[in-house]
Amino acid sequence: MSAPTRLSLAVTTGTVHLPEEGRVAVLAPKIGSDLSPLDADRVHILTPFKPNFEHFRARGYHCAVAPEGRYGAAIVHVPRAKPLARALIAQATRVSDGVVIVDGEKTDGVESLLKECRRREAAEAPLSKAHGKIFTLVPGSDFSDWIPQDAEIEGGFITKAGVFSADGIDPGSRWLADCLPAALGAHVIDLGAGWGYLGARIVERGDVTRLDLVEAHHDALDCARHNVHDPRAAFHWADVTSWQPETRADAVVMNPPFHTGRTADPDLGRAFIATAARALKPSGTLWMVANRHLLYEATLTQRFKHVDEIAGDTRFKILRARHPVRKTR
Ligand SMILES: C[S@@+](CC[C@H](N)C(=O)[O-])C[C@H]1O[C@@H](n2cnc3c(N)ncnc32)[C@H](O)[C@@H]1O
């Protein structure tokens, strides 16, 4: 039998009390988060991240990207980004008529979040278990100052808390954009488009007639809709690893993600490369930036006939891969 999780321990020891009825909002659970102490029919999963959304939906949970009305209780799963953790707590306290539970790993910063809540005299019943903590918020605590405002950064771009590179343009993406040729081709795809920086640079090109922006994070895609305000752009809330375009493209541009949670995960970038190869015409080109230490070259040479590094330094490399090799997957 597996060891009880923090939530089940907190429930069975009576440290936290879940209501007998009413819907329970579960904010930002991760794949593998334990929901077993909850009545599945009453759970509403709130997550902006498409792979997690699909994971929980496939298990029969009701999923949404934003709260739908009011809830009898809310459970916040602490994300690694502090501004996002604060935003989720503020959101949970606004939509719950009952208990608000905060559950997180030490490595995701739950201890400093608990300290912040304690300083506000808003935390109670902390329980430590399995390298993390679970606590409840004092009913009626006001977290309205933790509601994030959209930020306007350099270039007039809009970003939101929790999206990649929310405070400014990523240096790797900027360099990639500066390296792109004046003509990219008619149909271009931006994989993992984030808040739309690369997309905005791509539509500067007159030869582009269609740009598909594919992004798993709903909030980031909302920002991209604002930042790439162009009739040639189409926005897809999707998991790149399983996404396919309607028609094959002339170019793919990307700065692929290289983390799953806290763990460096080059396999995610490799899956992006596989999608790029499948999405391109036989004459198509992939343009990507990667951190120097990430070894994508073997995957690129399996998937493309010609691969070269067109620019680089100790931190980043800009890679161009031409002419995909057809594979079923
Ligand atoms: C390194 S960031 C690059 C963002 C943007 N292109 C830029 O240059 O600023 C990678 C992006 O991939 C997104 N992402 C991560 N996993 C994804 C997946 N499975 N499917 C689609 N997008 C994903 C992240 O949310 C993030 O916005």
The ligand as an SDF file (V2000), in Angstrom:
LIG
                    3D

 27 29  0  0  0  0  0  0  0  0999 V2000
   11.0760   28.4330  -23.8480 C   0  0  0  0  0  0  0  0  0  0  0  0
    9.3950   28.9370  -23.9370 S   0  0  0  0  0  0  0  0  0  0  0  0
    9.3740   29.8960  -25.4360 C   0  0  0  0  0  0  0  0  0  0  0  0
    8.1940   30.8220  -25.5230 C   0  0  0  0  0  0  0  0  0  0  0  0
    8.1930   31.7960  -26.7230 C   0  0  0  0  0  0  0  0  0  0  0  0
    8.3050   31.0850  -27.9820 N   0  0  0  0  0  0  0  0  0  0  0  0
    9.3020   32.7950  -26.5920 C   0  0  0  0  0  0  0  0  0  0  0  0
   10.2470   32.6820  -27.3830 O   0  0  0  0  0  0  0  0  0  0  0  0
    9.2300   33.6830  -25.7330 O   0  0  0  0  0  0  0  0  0  0  0  0
    8.5740   27.4370  -24.3660 C   0  0  0  0  0  0  0  0  0  0  0  0
    7.0570   27.5110  -24.4170 C   0  0  0  0  0  0  0  0  0  0  0  0
    6.5380   26.2040  -24.6680 O   0  0  0  0  0  0  0  0  0  0  0  0
    5.3280   26.0340  -23.9340 C   0  0  0  0  0  0  0  0  0  0  0  0
    5.1060   24.5970  -23.7640 N   0  0  0  0  0  0  0  0  0  0  0  0
    5.6230   23.7480  -22.8420 C   0  0  0  0  0  0  0  0  0  0  0  0
    5.1990   22.4990  -23.0550 N   0  0  0  0  0  0  0  0  0  0  0  0
    4.3700   22.5540  -24.1230 C   0  0  0  0  0  0  0  0  0  0  0  0
    3.6220   21.5810  -24.8470 C   0  0  0  0  0  0  0  0  0  0  0  0
    3.6550   20.2930  -24.5030 N   0  0  0  0  0  0  0  0  0  0  0  0
    2.8910   21.9880  -25.8980 N   0  0  0  0  0  0  0  0  0  0  0  0
    2.8620   23.3110  -26.2580 C   0  0  0  0  0  0  0  0  0  0  0  0
    3.5640   24.2670  -25.6330 N   0  0  0  0  0  0  0  0  0  0  0  0
    4.3070   23.8970  -24.5800 C   0  0  0  0  0  0  0  0  0  0  0  0
    5.5740   26.7840  -22.6510 C   0  0  0  0  0  0  0  0  0  0  0  0
    4.3340   27.1270  -22.0260 O   0  0  0  0  0  0  0  0  0  0  0  0
    6.3870   27.9810  -23.1270 C   0  0  0  0  0  0  0  0  0  0  0  0
    5.5340   29.0610  -23.4410 O   0  0  0  0  0  0  0  0  0  0  0  0
  1  2  1  0
  2  3  1  0
  2 10  1  0
  3  4  1  0
  4  5  1  0
  5  6  1  0
  5  7  1  0
  7  8  2  0
  7  9  1  0
 10 11  1  0
 11 12  1  0
 11 26  1  0
 12 13  1  0
 13 14  1  0
 13 24  1  0
 14 15  1  0
 14 23  1  0
 15 16  2  0
 16 17  1  0
 17 18  1  0
 17 23  2  0
 18 19  1  0
 18 20  2  0
 20 21  1  0
 21 22  2  0
 22 23  1  0
 24 25  1  0
 24 26  1  0
 26 27  1  0
M  CHG  2   2   1   9  -1
M  END
$$$$
